[in-house]
Amino acid sequence: MAPLPGSGLAKGLAVTLRTMTRKTVTEQYPDAQPELAPRTRGVIGLFEENCTVCMLCARECPDWCIYIDSHKETVPPAAPGGRERSRNVLDRFAIDFSLCMYCGICIEVCPFDALFWSPEFEYAETDIHELTHERDKLREWMWTVPAPPALDPGAEEPKEIAAARKSAEKLAAAARAESPEAAGPGPAGSGAPGSGAPGPGPDGPGAAGSNPAGPGAAGPRAAGAGSEGGDA
């Protein structure tokens, strides 16, 4: 069935009539800050402690707007006799937001969680050259990153947490299995805990031929032998 002539106009006027009775609210920005969504893409924050200068973000950036400088330094051995090792030290980390298109590829490819989305969006400048922000500014924006949302109670446990929990359970079970053997008492009648050497007792050394009357006391057989010798 073909639509009636003027039905579209009637629907539009119905929307107009519904909204005419509503109270209009104007957000007085910047006095009143807008409520941003949790996953708002504002600027990119840098967590410098996690950065290993792998250059992966700079290589994958389609706009080539990430600039990184670094140098190598030698780290002394952690223990005597160990080997020295070299590590990369970050000298400069800058992002040119006049070129950035906020695709988020640099955040996705970072293997060490050093880049995060920040909801900060008030970074307008009068000079385009001022839109290249160095690592100090990126680190300042890092502290505006909201905390990650809680996991869904019905979701699966993350693989990393499950692997760590299983490893901890195996170590705890191995420790419980070894503790009775290492600290348990030795055999009954032993001289020292855990030793198999027999100690003093009814079955110990000196038990055979021992006389409860004390040393030097002759038994009945010895006394009888002495009397027979005297009569002879």
C-alpha positions, 0 to 999 in steps of 0.5 A: 500500500502506497503511503498517504500523501503528506504522511511524512510531513505529519510525522515531522510535525508530530515530533515538533509538537512533542518537543515543544512541551519539553523544557530546554536545557543549555549546558553552559560550557566551560562553566559546566563540564559535559559528561563524557562517555567512559571510552571517550577518545580525547588525547593520548596519555603516556605511562613512561615507566612502561615504555621500553622504546621498542618503536612499535607505535611510531612504526605503525602510526599511519600519520607518522606523528609520533617522535621518539628519541633514545640512547643505550646505557650499560647496567651493571650486573645485579650479582657478583660474577654476572654480566653487564647488560644494555637497555634503552633509555627514553629521551623524547616522546612527542605526539603531533596532534595536528597530524593525529587522526585518533585511530588508536593504532598506537595504543592497540599495538603497544605490547607494554601498556604504555599508551592510553586514551585520555578523556581530556579534550581541551588542548586547543592552541592558536599556533599549530606548532604548539600542538606537538606535545612532549612527554611531560604533557603526555604524562600529565594527561596520563593521570586523567585516564579513568580506571578500567571498568569492572569485569562482568561477573559472567565473563570468563576469567582472563587467561593471564590471571588463570595461568598465574592462579594455576601456577600458584596452586601448583607451587603451594601443593608442592610446598605442602608435599615437601614439608612433612618429609623435611620436618617430620619426626624420625622412626620410633626409638631413634636417637635423633629426629629423622635419623635411623640410628637406634638409640638407648632402649630395650633394643639398643646397644648394651641391652643384651646381657644387661643386668637390672641390678647394676654393674658388677652384680653377678647373675644366678648362673655366675653365682652357681658356677662360683660355688661349684668351683669352691666345692671342687 
